[in-house]
Amino acid sequence: MSRQPARWGRRGASMLMVLCLGAVLLALCASLLTAAAQLSAPAGQLLAGEQARQLALTFSRQLDAELCEVPDSPLAQFLTGTFLGEGYADDTPYRFTAGSPQDPYGALTVTLQRSPAAGAAAVWSPADGLSAGELTARMDEFQAAAADGADYRIAVTVTASWAGAEFSYTQWYLRRGEFPVLYTLEGAVYRRQPGTLRFYRADRTETTGEPDLVLSGDGPEVRGEITARYDPAGPRAGSRYENLVERGSRP
């Protein structure tokens, strides 16, 4: 077994290894059903390809069930608590491989790649003519969407290698939850009292009392842009994963 990169951590690697071994056994049973019809010389390659295909699809289905049907599964906990944290970069693939193509049960590689979900951030520029009322309305709309928002899109690719044959299968997911919203104004990060332009520093526990920043009047004076984004530390306990029903290469 090899790990790439080292940052996967023992917990995530052990969890994926257990899932890999279970999937290999299931795929082996399924592939035996097709072996009897593929005994001629060129059929050896067909058999290897079918073995790889069955292994990739079986493991992908197992991962999908773990992620979407069991909210507190080890895989869901690994994604929410580790992979979607600050230690991993957007649009960078991270791989974990179990076994070897020369092994009797083949090899499995799981590749995870994350990217920000559409709608998880917004930018406004009051200096471009937004009134206080218009800015408040837009912020309220963004904050309402965050009550059931998606912050990350995650691609999960399973690649199975067997006797020289290889097959890859990809599924895409959204991580959903109820997200707090963070606002960045002039380099400082704030939370906002809904329905107002009263802002509190993000390190404050509640949006009550005297605000740290108040925008008012017909044309709020802000240097540069106001950005809003879902707080990535927000929905850890209430995260759920939604399959986007997109598929990768299939024969």
N, C-alpha and C positions, 0 to 999 in steps of 0.2 A: 504493500500500500504506500502511496506517495501523497504528500499534501502540497498544494500550490494555492496561494502562498502560505507562509508560516502563520499568518494572522488568523487563519480559520479558527484556531483555538481547539483545545482538547474536547470541549463539550460538543461543539458543532461537528467535529470530525467523527467522534464516537457515534453520535446520533445518525449521521449519514451512512456510516459503515454498517450499522445494524440494519438500516433500511435497504442498503445495497444487497446484503446477504439474503434477506427475505425475498427481494425481488428476483434475484438470480435463481433461487429455487423455484419460484412460481413460473418464471420464463422457461426454465428447463422442462417443466411438465408440459407447458403449452407447446413448446417446439417439438417434443417427441411425437405429438399427434400428426405433424407434417413430415416426419422423417421417413415413414414407410413409403411415401409416394415419391421420394427423391433419392433413389439408391444408385442411379447410373453415374458414370464418371463425371460428366459436366454438372450433374446434380449436386456434387459436393460443394461447389461454390454457391449454388442456390440454397443448399441447406445452411451453410454458414451465414448467408445473408438473411435467411429466415430466422435463424437463431438470434442474430444481432437485432433484427426488427422486433421480435417478440420480447427480448430483454429490455430494449429501450421503451417500448410501449407499456409493458407491464410495470416497469419502475415509474414511468411518468404518471400512470394512473394511481399508483400507490402514493406518490408525492402529492398529487392533486387531492386525494381523499384526506391525507394528513393535514393539508393546508386549509382546505375549505370546509371540511366537515367536523374537524376537532379544533376549536379555537385555541385551546391550551396545549396543543400537541408540541412535541419537542421541536419540530421543524418551524412551526409558527413562532414559538418562543425564540428560536435562534434568529429568524429573520427580524422580528420586532426588537429583540433585546440586543442584537449584535450587528447583523448585516446592515440594518438601516440606521445604524449609529454613525458617529463621526469618524470612526476608524476606516471607513470604506469610501471610495471615491465614486462619483456618478459616472456612468458610461464606461466603466472599466470592468472587464470580465474577471471573475474569480472562479477558480476551478478546484475541484476535489476529485481524485481518481482512486478507485478501489479495484484491486485485481490487476491482471495482465492479459493482453490478447492471447498469450500462449497458455493461460490457465484453462483447465477443463470447463470452467464456468464463464470464461471471457472476462472483459473489463468494462467497468462503468465509469464515466466521467460526468459529473454534474457541474454545469457552468451557471453561475448566477450573475446577472447584470441588472443594475438599477438605473433609473432615470427619473427626474421629477415628473410628476403627473401634470397634465394640462389643467390649468385653473388653480393650481396650488399657490400661485403668487400673482400679485397685481402691482401696477405702478401708476401713480397719479402725479401730475405736475400742476399744482394750484396756480402757478405763475402764468399758465397758458389760458387762464380765463375761468377756472372753476370757482364758483362762489362757495361760501361756507356750507350752505344748504346742499348744494350739489355734491360736495366732497363728503359730507356726512351721509347722504343717501348711498353713494357708491361704496363707502366703507361698511355701511349696514348690510348692503346686499352681499358683499364679499364675506362678511362675518356670518350671515345666515347660511351661505353655502358651506361654510366650514363646519356647520353642525352635523353634516353627513358628507364629509369631503374625502378626497383621495390625495395623498401626498406623494406616493411613489408608484411607479410602474416597474414591475419586476419580471424579467425574462428568465425562465428556468429551462435550460436545455439539457436533456439527457442524451449522451452519446454512448452507444454500446459497440464494443469491438469484439469480434469473434472469428478466429481462424482466418484473418486477413480481410474479413468483411466489416463494414462499419455502417451504422445507421444513427441518425440524429433526429430528435423530436423536441420541439419547443412549445411551451405554453407560456402565456402572458397573464399576469395578475396585477390587480390594483390593491394597494393596502388602504383600507378605508377606516374611518373612525370619526369621533367628534373632536375637532381640533381647536385649541385656542389659537388666536391670531396675534402675531407680533408685527409691530410697525417700526420702521426705521426712518427717523427724521434727523437730518444733519449729523449722521454718524452715531446717534444714540438709539437704543432699542427700547420700545415702549409697548405697553398694553393700553387698550382704549376702553373707556366706559361707553357701552353701546348707546347709540342715538345721540351722541355728543361729540365734540372735538376736544374732550378732556383726556389727556394721556398721562400714564403712570409708568415709571421706570420698570422694566421687565423683571428686575430683581425684587420688586415689592410683591408681597404675597396676595394682596387684594387691591382691587381698583376702587378704593374708597378714600375718604379724607381729601386733603388738599392735593390737587394734581401737580405733577412736575412740569407739565406743559399744557397750555390752553391756546387753541386757535379760535379766533372769533372774527366777526365782521364780515363784510361782503366779499372780501378778497384776502384770505389768509396769506400772510407773508412767510413763505418757506423758501429757503435757499436750496435749489436743486429739487430733487424728486422725493416723494413719499412712497416707500415700498411696503407692501404687506405680504406676509407669507404665513403658511400654517406652521405652528410651533412643532418641530420634529419630535420634541419630548412629550407631546401632548397625550396621544391616545394609547399609550402602552397597554393599559389594562383592557381597553375596549376595542383593540384592533381586530379587524377581520379581513380576509382575503377573498377577492372576487375574481373568478376566472373570466378572462375576456373572450374566451371561445375563439382564439386565433391559434393556428397550427403551423408547425414547421414542415420540413420536407417529408413526404410520404411516397411510397412506391406506387 
